[in-house]
Amino acid sequence: MESQSFSEDIRRYISLAWHWAWLLILAGAIAAGVAYYINRNTTPVYQASATFLINEAPLTRSADYSSIVTSQSLAQTYALLMTKEPVLQGVVDRLGLNLPARYLAGSISVQPVKDTQLIVVSVVDTNPQRAVDIANTLGEVFSEQNQGLQASRYTASKQNLENQLARLDQQIQEVTMSLSNLGEEPVAGSPTQDPNRVERDRLQTTLAQYRQTYAYLLQSYEQVRLAEAQSTSNIVQVESAQLPRSPIRPRTMRNSAMAGAVGLMVAAGIVFLIEALDDTIKSPEDITRQLGVPILGIIATHESETEGPVTANQPRTPVAEAFRALRTNIQYASVDRPLNTILVTSPSPEDGKSTIAANLGVVLAQGGRKVVVVDADLRRPRVHKLFKLSNQQGTSDLFVKPPEPLNGTIQKTEVANLYALTSGNLPPNPSELLGSEKMVKILDMVHDEADIIIIDSPPLLAVTDAAVLAPRTDGVLLVVKPGKTKLAACRQAVEQLQRVGANILGVVLNDVELRRSRYKYAYYKGYYSYHNYYGDKDKKKKIVESVTKE
């Protein structure tokens, strides 16, 4: 039972989607079209990417955990510094761009590659060549500025040593010049004595000291330079940015497809909202599941009956066949209780009850039975219009006449065996008249003249006429128009008929658009639901066969 209910729900949702397919497709197409137009008229944006390697200083290279953390921090630091004002301004100056540096900040993305020493610089721009130039130049400018920043730590030490070396070199030159001025030293063993010997020895000693100090300072200077080289980290470019072939945005086709999907989902949400707020009867399942009454017939939408009942004028049309199927179903609606008087009513106005009553009377008369259609709608009568009869005398006039045979009140129609009792003059108190004992006598007199009486009464919820008349008939047909009649109104109408003890034969769905897919499957399902309701499988089979043959 649960699987059957689930299957019916699935079938209903499929039917609902098919019914609103035009809206879903239209919404998706419009959304996709608008997105396509916007994307096609949007300036394309290109992206160029360059890859740089962090050339870490030799002194910081090791395999311990602290070194790994340091390397990761260094990559994050470089990634942040490459998007700062000094570097960006350097790029602008080198490329001669007529752009503010802050404009580049929004178009440049620098991301370290996880678990590596690589940094990827991505630049987006409306000019693809400019994006390539910025990506490549950014690394060059940062490398130069970073190298200069790290070299500044050793500048003072190197400058001091360079100054000392320069002074010593000058002193060495001065001492050497002084030695030269003293002349050559006499050859050993010469009888001539050297008068400058003492001065020469002093200058030579001083020169040796200067040279030793110079060598020491020069060694210190080289150690500083070596320390600078071993502690300086920088970046090198390992992959240059290439000219992009296609823009990264807008992605016209992808965006159009996504917009179409979003439009489709929005339309689906609107459809479900409409269906949730719509309390009208939508399908036969709403009748059988919500009201618990069988469906005796489904009448398709057809042209207005300006020329009379369709069953009389076009007996071979599918609509006429549906009325004959309704006639067959009514014959089995009350097997134990003869149906001599049938009341046709509806929950609300404009459900088409008069049309159903007139056509039902025609098909019953065509079946060989004498039928009288009584217009008990003493407020808005339509029977005389449908059969094109005079309405000078009718039902209301019988209440003021003596209880004698119906002298010409019942009029013959163009259909054989079919007669009509029109409403007559409209009284001021229809409910009191229809609920009186005089009405019972009138129906008895009409029954003496006919085999079956079809009574067209006002809507149940509009006035109480049908409610007071229903218990005095053998059965009641409730006419419902899907898509217009409210489910709450149907439920109230059924409850009202049950309270007065009326015999509800079933429901007739009128003006159903069978061409709309949500109702196609329901044409024969209504008959099945009726016979499953009464549980007679043999009769169900015979009825379905007869309907198929017709």
C-alpha positions in Angstrom: 0.0 0.0 0.0 2.9 2.3 0.9 4.7 1.4 -2.4 1.5 2.2 -4.4 1.2 5.6 -2.6 4.8 6.3 -3.3 4.4 5.3 -6.9 1.5 7.6 -7.2 3.4 10.5 -5.7 6.3 9.9 -8.1 3.8 9.8 -11.0 2.2 13.0 -9.8 5.5 14.8 -9.5 6.5 13.7 -13.0 3.1 14.9 -14.3 3.6 18.2 -12.5 7.0 18.7 -14.0 5.7 17.9 -17.5 2.7 20.2 -17.0 5.0 23.1 -16.1 7.8 22.1 -18.5 7.1 25.1 -20.7 7.8 27.5 -17.7 10.9 25.5 -16.6 12.3 25.5 -20.1 11.4 29.2 -20.7 13.0 30.3 -17.4 16.2 28.3 -18.1 16.4 29.6 -21.7 15.9 33.2 -20.6 18.4 33.0 -17.8 21.0 31.3 -20.1 20.3 33.8 -22.9 20.7 36.8 -20.5 23.9 35.4 -19.1 25.3 34.7 -22.6 24.5 38.2 -23.7 26.2 39.8 -20.6 29.2 37.5 -20.9 29.7 38.2 -24.6 29.6 42.0 -24.0 32.0 41.8 -21.0 35.6 42.7 -21.5 37.7 39.5 -21.3 40.3 39.1 -18.6 43.5 37.2 -19.1 45.9 35.5 -16.6 49.6 35.0 -16.8 51.6 33.0 -14.3 55.4 32.8 -13.5 57.1 30.4 -11.1 60.0 31.4 -8.8 62.3 29.3 -6.6 63.5 30.6 -3.2 67.3 30.4 -3.3 67.8 29.9 0.4 71.0 31.0 2.1 73.5 28.2 2.7 73.8 28.9 6.4 70.1 28.3 6.9 69.9 25.0 5.0 69.5 22.0 7.3 67.2 19.1 7.7 65.8 19.8 11.2 62.3 20.8 12.0 63.2 24.4 12.8 64.7 24.9 9.4 61.6 23.6 7.7 59.5 26.0 9.6 61.8 28.8 8.8 61.6 27.9 5.1 57.8 28.0 5.2 57.8 31.3 7.0 60.3 32.7 4.5 58.0 31.7 1.6 55.0 33.4 3.2 57.1 36.5 3.9 58.3 36.7 0.3 54.8 36.2 -0.9 53.6 39.2 1.1 56.5 41.4 0.3 56.0 40.9 -3.5 52.6 42.6 -3.3 53.7 45.6 -1.3 54.0 49.2 -2.5 57.8 49.4 -3.1 57.9 46.3 -5.3 54.7 47.3 -7.2 56.0 50.8 -7.8 59.2 49.4 -9.1 57.3 47.3 -11.6 55.3 50.4 -12.7 58.5 52.4 -13.1 60.4 49.7 -15.0 57.5 49.0 -17.4 56.5 52.6 -17.8 52.9 51.8 -16.9 50.4 54.6 -16.7 48.8 53.0 -13.7 48.8 53.6 -10.0 50.7 50.9 -8.0 47.6 50.1 -5.9 45.8 49.1 -9.1 48.4 46.3 -9.5 47.7 45.0 -6.0 44.2 43.9 -6.9 45.4 42.1 -10.0 48.4 40.2 -8.6 48.2 37.0 -6.6 51.3 35.4 -5.1 50.9 32.0 -3.6 53.6 29.6 -2.2 53.3 26.0 -3.4 52.7 23.8 -0.4 55.6 21.6 0.7 57.9 23.2 -1.8 60.2 26.3 -2.1 58.3 27.5 -5.1 56.2 30.7 -5.4 53.7 31.2 -8.2 52.9 34.8 -9.3 49.6 35.2 -11.2 48.6 38.4 -12.8 45.2 39.1 -14.3 44.7 41.9 -16.8 42.5 42.9 -19.7 45.7 43.1 -21.8 47.3 39.6 -22.1 50.8 41.0 -23.0 50.8 43.4 -20.1 49.8 40.5 -17.7 52.9 38.6 -19.0 55.2 41.6 -18.6 54.0 42.3 -15.0 54.4 38.7 -13.9 58.0 38.4 -15.2 59.1 41.9 -14.1 57.7 41.5 -10.6 60.2 38.7 -9.8 63.1 40.7 -11.2 62.2 43.9 -9.2 61.7 41.9 -6.0 64.9 40.0 -6.4 66.9 43.3 -6.7 65.2 45.0 -3.9 65.5 42.0 -1.6 69.2 41.6 -2.4 69.8 45.2 -1.6 67.8 45.0 1.6 69.9 42.0 2.9 73.2 43.5 1.8 72.5 46.6 3.9 73.2 44.6 7.0 76.9 44.2 6.1 77.4 47.6 4.5 78.7 49.4 7.6 81.3 46.6 8.4 82.5 46.5 4.8 82.7 50.3 4.6 84.8 50.5 7.8 87.2 47.8 6.6 87.5 49.4 3.2 88.4 52.7 4.8 91.0 51.1 7.0 92.5 49.2 4.1 92.7 52.4 2.1 94.5 54.3 4.9 97.0 51.4 5.4 97.6 51.2 1.7 98.4 54.9 1.7 100.7 54.6 4.7 102.5 51.6 3.0 103.0 53.7 -0.1 104.4 56.6 2.1 106.9 54.4 3.9 107.9 52.7 0.7 108.6 56.2 -0.8 110.6 57.2 2.3 112.8 54.1 1.9 113.3 54.9 -1.7 114.5 58.4 -0.8 117.2 57.1 1.5 118.8 55.5 -1.4 120.2 52.0 -1.7 121.7 50.2 1.3 125.6 49.8 1.1 126.8 46.3 0.2 127.8 44.3 3.1 131.6 44.4 3.9 132.0 47.8 2.3 134.4 50.2 4.1 131.9 52.9 3.7 129.5 53.3 6.6 125.7 53.8 6.0 124.6 57.1 7.6 120.8 56.2 7.2 121.0 52.8 8.7 119.0 53.6 11.8 116.3 55.3 9.8 116.2 52.6 7.2 115.7 49.9 9.9 112.9 51.9 11.5 111.1 52.4 8.2 111.5 48.7 7.2 110.1 47.7 10.6 107.1 50.0 10.2 106.5 48.8 6.6 106.4 45.2 7.8 103.9 46.1 10.5 101.7 47.9 8.0 101.7 45.0 5.6 100.9 42.6 8.4 97.9 44.8 9.5 96.8 45.2 5.9 96.8 41.4 5.4 94.7 41.0 8.6 92.2 43.6 7.5 91.9 42.1 4.1 91.2 38.7 5.6 88.5 40.3 7.8 87.0 42.0 4.7 86.8 38.7 2.8 85.2 37.0 5.8 82.5 39.7 5.9 81.8 39.2 2.2 81.7 35.4 2.6 79.3 35.8 5.5 77.1 38.1 3.4 77.0 35.6 0.6 76.2 32.6 2.8 73.4 34.4 4.7 71.6 36.0 1.8 68.4 34.4 0.5 66.7 35.4 -2.7 64.5 34.1 -5.5 65.2 33.0 -9.0 62.8 32.6 -11.9 62.4 29.0 -13.0 59.4 29.4 -15.4 58.6 32.5 -17.3 55.0 33.7 -17.9 53.6 32.8 -21.3 51.1 34.7 -23.4 47.6 33.3 -22.5 45.6 32.0 -25.5 42.2 32.4 -23.9 40.6 34.5 -21.2 39.9 33.2 -17.7 36.7 35.2 -17.5 34.1 35.5 -18.5 33.6 31.7 -19.3 30.6 32.3 -21.5 29.4 28.8 -22.1 30.0 27.7 -18.5 28.3 30.8 -17.0 25.4 30.5 -19.5 24.9 26.8 -18.5 25.1 27.7 -14.8 22.6 30.6 -15.3 20.3 28.3 -17.1 20.5 25.7 -14.3 19.8 28.4 -11.7 16.9 29.8 -13.7 15.5 26.3 -14.0 15.8 25.8 -10.2 14.2 29.1 -9.5 11.4 28.3 -11.8 11.0 24.9 -10.2 10.9 26.6 -6.8 8.2 29.0 -8.1 6.2 26.1 -9.5 6.3 24.2 -6.2 5.3 27.4 -4.4 2.4 27.9 -6.8 1.4 24.3 -6.4 1.7 24.6 -2.6 -0.4 27.7 -2.4 -2.9 26.5 -5.1 -5.7 24.7 -3.3 -7.6 23.7 -6.4 -8.3 20.2 -7.6 -5.4 19.2 -9.9 -5.8 15.5 -10.6 -8.1 12.6 -10.0 -5.9 11.5 -7.0 -7.0 14.6 -5.2 -10.6 13.4 -5.3 -10.0 9.8 -4.3 -7.3 10.4 -1.7 -8.5 13.6 -0.1 -12.3 13.2 -0.4 -12.7 9.5 -0.4 -15.4 9.5 -3.1 -15.1 7.7 -6.5 -14.7 9.4 -9.9 -17.6 8.5 -12.2 -16.4 10.4 -15.3 -13.9 12.8 -16.8 -15.3 15.2 -19.3 -12.7 16.8 -21.6 -12.7 20.5 -22.5 -15.0 21.2 -25.5 -16.5 24.2 -27.2 -19.3 26.1 -25.5 -22.7 24.7 -26.2 -24.3 27.5 -28.1 -25.9 25.0 -30.4 -27.1 22.7 -27.6 -25.6 19.7 -25.8 -22.6 18.2 -27.5 -23.9 14.6 -27.0 -26.9 15.5 -29.2 -25.1 17.5 -31.9 -21.9 15.6 -32.1 -22.6 12.1 -30.7 -19.4 10.5 -32.1 -16.9 12.9 -30.5 -14.7 11.8 -27.6 -16.6 14.1 -25.3 -19.8 12.3 -26.1 -18.1 9.0 -25.5 -17.0 10.3 -22.1 -20.7 11.1 -21.2 -21.7 7.6 -22.3 -19.0 6.2 -20.1 -20.5 8.3 -17.3 -23.9 6.9 -18.0 -22.5 3.4 -17.7 -20.7 4.2 -14.4 -23.9 5.6 -12.9 -25.8 2.4 -13.7 -23.5 0.6 -11.4 -23.1 3.3 -8.8 -26.1 2.0 -6.7 -26.9 -1.6 -7.5 -29.2 -2.2 -4.5 -31.0 1.1 -4.8 -32.6 2.2 -8.1 -31.5 5.6 -9.3 -34.7 7.3 -10.5 -33.9 10.8 -9.3 -30.3 12.2 -9.7 -29.3 15.6 -8.4 -26.5 17.3 -10.2 -24.7 20.0 -8.2 -21.2 21.5 -7.7 -19.2 23.1 -4.8 -18.9 26.5 -6.5 -20.4 28.4 -9.5 -19.1 27.9 -13.0 -18.1 24.3 -12.5 -20.4 23.3 -15.4 -23.1 21.4 -13.5 -25.9 22.5 -16.0 -23.8 21.2 -18.9 -23.3 17.9 -17.2 -27.0 17.6 -16.3 -28.1 18.3 -19.9 -25.7 16.0 -21.6 -26.3 13.2 -19.0 -30.0 13.5 -19.8 -29.3 13.2 -23.5 -27.2 10.0 -23.2 -29.7 8.4 -20.8 -32.5 9.2 -23.3 -30.3 7.8 -26.1 -30.2 4.6 -24.1 -33.9 4.1 -24.5 -35.2 5.5 -21.3 -37.6 8.4 -20.8 -35.7 11.2 -19.1 -36.9 14.6 -17.7 -34.3 17.2 -16.9 -35.6 19.4 -14.1 -34.1 22.9 -13.7 -34.2 23.4 -9.9 -31.7 26.3 -10.1 -34.3 29.0 -9.4 -31.6 31.7 -9.2 -29.6 31.4 -12.4 -31.4 28.8 -14.6 -29.7 27.5 -17.8 -31.6 24.4 -18.9 -34.0 26.3 -21.1 -31.0 28.0 -22.8 -29.2 24.7 -23.4 -32.3 23.1 -25.0 -33.5 26.3 -26.5 -37.0 26.1 -24.9 -39.4 28.6 -23.5 -39.1 29.5 -19.9 -42.5 31.1 -19.3 -43.7 28.2 -17.2 -41.7 25.8 -15.2 -40.8 24.5 -11.8 -41.6 27.6 -9.8 -45.1 27.8 -11.4 -46.0 24.3 -10.1 -45.8 25.5 -6.5 -48.8 27.9 -6.9 -50.9 25.5 -9.1 -53.3 22.9 -7.7 -51.9 19.4 -7.5 -53.1 18.3 -10.9 -51.3 16.6 -13.8 -48.5 18.6 -15.4 -50.5 20.4 -18.1 -47.9 21.3 -20.7 -45.2 22.3 -18.1 -42.8 19.5 -19.2 -41.5 20.4 -22.7 -40.3 18.0 -25.3 -36.7 18.5 -26.6 -35.2 17.7 -30.0 -33.8 14.5 -28.5 -36.1 11.5 -28.5 -37.3 10.4 -25.0 -35.8 13.6 -23.5 -38.0 16.2 -21.8 -37.2 19.3 -19.8 -39.0 21.1 -16.9 -37.5 24.6 -17.0 -37.3 26.9 -13.9 -40.1 29.2 -14.8 -40.4 32.6 -13.1 -37.8 33.2 -10.5 -39.3 33.2 -6.9 -37.9 35.2 -4.0 -37.5 32.2 -1.7 -36.0 29.3 -3.6 -34.6 27.4 -0.6 -38.0 27.3 1.1 -39.7 26.0 -2.0 -37.2 23.3 -2.8 -37.2 22.1 0.8 -41.0 21.9 1.0 -43.3 18.9 0.8 -44.8 20.4 -2.3 -41.4 19.8 -4.0 -41.7 16.1 -3.2 -45.1 16.0 -4.8 -43.8 17.8 -7.9 -41.0 15.2 -8.2 -43.5 12.4 -7.8 -45.7 13.9 -10.6 -42.7 14.2 -12.8 -41.7 10.7 -12.0 -45.0 9.5 -13.2 -44.1 10.9 -16.6 -40.5 9.6 -16.8 -38.1 6.8 -16.0 -35.3 9.0 -14.7 -35.2 12.6 -13.4 -32.1 14.7 -13.7 -32.2 17.7 -11.4 -30.0 20.7 -12.0 -29.5 22.5 -8.7 -27.5 25.6 -7.6 -24.0 25.3 -6.2 -23.8 23.8 -2.7 -21.6 26.4 -1.0 -23.3 29.4 -2.6 -26.8 28.7 -1.3 -28.6 26.0 0.6 -30.9 25.0 -2.3 -29.0 21.8 -3.2 -28.5 20.8 0.4 -32.2 20.8 1.2 -33.1 19.0 -2.0 -30.3 16.4 -1.9 -31.9 14.1 0.7 -35.1 13.9 -1.4 -33.2 12.3 -4.4 -31.8 8.9 -5.0 -28.3 10.1 -5.6 -26.1 13.1 -6.0 -23.5 13.8 -8.7 -20.8 16.4 -7.6 -19.4 18.3 -10.6 -15.8 19.6 -10.1 -13.6 21.6 -12.5 -9.9 20.8 -12.1 -7.7 23.8 -11.8 -10.5 26.1 -10.6 -12.6 24.3 -7.9 -10.9 24.6 -4.5 -10.1 21.4 -2.7 -11.4 22.9 0.6 -14.7 23.7 -1.2 -15.0 20.1 -2.4 -14.3 18.8 1.0 -16.9 21.1 2.6 -19.4 20.2 -0.1 -19.0 16.5 0.6 -19.3 17.0 4.3 -22.4 19.1 3.8 -24.0 16.3 1.7 -23.0 13.7 4.2 -24.5 15.7 7.1 -27.9 15.9 5.3 -27.8 12.2 4.6 -27.5 12.5 0.8 -26.3 9.5 -1.3 -23.2 10.7 -3.0 -22.8 8.7 -6.2 -19.4 10.2 -7.1 -17.6 13.1 -8.7 -17.5 14.2 -12.4 -14.4 16.1 -13.4 -15.6 18.6 -16.0 -13.6 20.7 -18.5 -10.4 18.7 -18.2 -7.7 19.6 -20.7 -6.7 16.1 -21.7 -4.0 17.4 -24.0 -2.1 18.7 -21.0 0.0 15.8 -19.9 -0.8 16.0 -16.2 -4.4 14.7 -17.1 -3.7 12.3 -19.9 -3.2 9.3 -17.8 -6.2 10.1 -15.7 -8.8 9.5 -18.4 -9.2 5.8 -17.8 -7.8 5.9 -14.3 -11.0 7.6 -13.1 -13.0 4.5 -14.1 -10.6 2.2 -12.3 -10.7 4.3 -9.2 -14.5 4.1 -9.2 -14.6 0.4 -9.6 -11.8 -0.3 -7.1 -13.9 1.8 -4.7 -16.9 -0.6 -5.1 -14.7 -3.7 -5.6 -16.5 -5.4 -8.5 -13.7 -6.6 -10.8 -16.0 -8.4 -13.3 -18.2 -5.4 -13.8 -15.1 -3.2 -14.1 -13.8 -5.3 -16.9 -17.0 -5.2 -18.8 -17.3 -1.4 -18.4 -13.8 -0.8 -19.6 -14.3 -3.0 -22.6 -17.5 -1.2 -23.5 -15.8 2.2 -23.1 -13.0 1.1 -25.3 -15.3 -0.1 -28.0 -17.2 3.1 -28.0 
